[in-house]
Amino acid sequence: MLQARLKKTFAPKPDSAGFTLDLEFTATQGVTVLFGPSGAGKTLVLDSVAGFVRPDEGRVLLDDDILFDGAAGVHLAPRHRNCGYVFQNYALFPQMTLRQNLEFAAERRPRLERHRRVNEMLERFRLTEAAGRRPHEVSGGQRQRCSIARALIGAPKLLLLDEPATGLDAPLRAEFYEALRQVQSEFKTPMLLVTHDLAECFELAEDMLILHEGRVIQRGTPRAVLDEPANLEVARLLGAFNLLDAEIRTLDPGRNTSRVMLGEFEIDGPYFPGHLKGDRVTLCVRPEQIQVSARDGKLRPNQIPAELKRVVERPHGLRLEFSTEATTTIIRATVSRADYERYRETHDWVIQFPSEALRVV
Amino acid sequence: MPLDWFPLRLSLHVALVSTALALAGGLWIAYLLANRQFRGKDVLDAAVTLPLVLPPTVLGYYLLVLIGRASPVGRVWEAVFGAPLVFSVNAAILAALLHALPLLVKSARAALESVDRNYERAARNLGASEWRVFWRVTLPLARRSIYAATALAFARALGDFGVTLMVAGNIPGRTQTVAVAIYDAVESGNGAAARVLVLVISVVALAILTLANRLTPESGPRH
């Protein structure tokens, strides 16, 4: 288990703003994802745990080992930390073959055991055939597996991964996730993975920390975070919502209902705790939660009239973009092709907001 | 009169030894400058570069003060080896070293610094000591640039005139390098000998520089 409390300040310079990392978290079994935009401090967290960066204050504990303790002046050198690190571009040594890369990582073991261990890892990660070739002579998938094998060969207590799937094409990505799942089931090494890809979080993570400007602004399973974004920043960073300005009209905890005004239109949702009547809030609705149809006489509850502006083809279904009188921003809705075909002749679209799944921040 | 090839052999010997010394010392200094933070780093950097800009007479004067027969170094040398250090082949090697070292340090430092830090981080993360990181990762990745720098330093060591003349003198058959021999030949009106030596040294230098260019990483295969 990793327990980290980190604080590090970078003073502002003429060419860059200052930055403060200030956070605390634990990571146990499975994959913990650090999610956030670039500049949020994700890689800085990995580098602090790996020992490449010395925090100003705090404490890093891996199982029973103190890797860093600001107060006690402990700062273990990276080579004594026993954390595997998979770098963004793998950082396989280009002058060595894949086998030599693994041997380099196992060099502290006795010769015979080293040989056995290297062969075992080559076998396990299907690299035996390519073992004699150098990184630039093998496929992307082999490079990627080799970097994981190299990080794991010393039996680390923790695996750190810095945006390992960034820049990979879709098949390689799928292969990579498969390899990580194999690591999870065979090696049981806890992993700390940096990403800014929400789909990747769902693919891998049991636990997700959302970083923004050096702080953790929310933590939970990807599902829980997506269903209940804690604040506007989280909702923005996830990039998965329509974010609409609204005002709270009524709140009724007894019946678990609320009503918000979206422009002149009333929208009903569940009770929103922590808000007051008259509050200006932001309504969060995911595009796939919105239903669209042709207007059929009078508007039903939670419906607003809308004008279709654009149709975007998506791998699964279509994304429709609407403008409405109720909002200043475009509303996106994801629909199936069949649904779209059914109403495509209409000029009177209506948007139906879900009431149960509605959230405000 | 048959041409005396001794100056060429001597020059190659001097350049070879001084380049080897410059490589050993230069790599170490370059490593310090590239990787360590210490007081006086700027001064060391400037001091190593100094021979590139100072006139040969100034360098020669410093060397004479440092290794002359009256200096502590000169006296110890003479006591141990039984012959003075100045006006010997070893003095010529020192003179050449003075010119080879700055080139080597400058290029080797740039080469070491151009190695992607992530390779070094990866090596440390995998349990390597700083010593191993340097020998197994940084140096192999920088090796082409360092070969090129070594070739350049060798060419420069081959060509010194002023400092050599001041500290090693012009003793035919003992300390007379090609550069000095050419001067000597021209002075004494031996045009034929001068022409041959000029041609030979130019061709050697051209060959070395071409090699150095080939070794520079841009034109080599990418790893």
Chai-1 contact restraints between the chains, C-beta under 6 A:
chainA,res_idxA,chainB,res_idxB,connection_type,confidence,min_distance_angstrom,max_distance_angstrom,comment,restraint_id
A,A50,B,N125,contact,1.0,0.0,6.0,A-B,restraint_1
A,F52,B,R121,contact,1.0,0.0,6.0,A-B,restraint_2
A,P78,B,R124,contact,1.0,0.0,6.0,A-B,restraint_3
A,P78,B,N125,contact,1.0,0.0,6.0,A-B,restraint_4
A,R79,B,R124,contact,1.0,0.0,6.0,A-B,restraint_5
A,R79,B,G127,contact,1.0,0.0,6.0,A-B,restraint_6
A,Y85,B,N125,contact,1.0,0.0,6.0,A-B,restraint_7
A,F87,B,N118,contact,1.0,0.0,6.0,A-B,restraint_8
A,A91,B,N118,contact,1.0,0.0,6.0,A-B,restraint_9
A,A91,B,Y119,contact,1.0,0.0,6.0,A-B,restraint_10
A,A91,B,A122,contact,1.0,0.0,6.0,A-B,restraint_11
A,P94,B,H223,contact,1.0,0.0,6.0,A-B,restraint_12
A,Q95,B,P140,contact,1.0,0.0,6.0,A-B,restraint_13
A,Q95,B,H223,contact,1.0,0.0,6.0,A-B,restraint_14
A,A105,B,L126,contact,1.0,0.0,6.0,A-B,restraint_15
A,R108,B,G127,contact,1.0,0.0,6.0,A-B,restraint_16
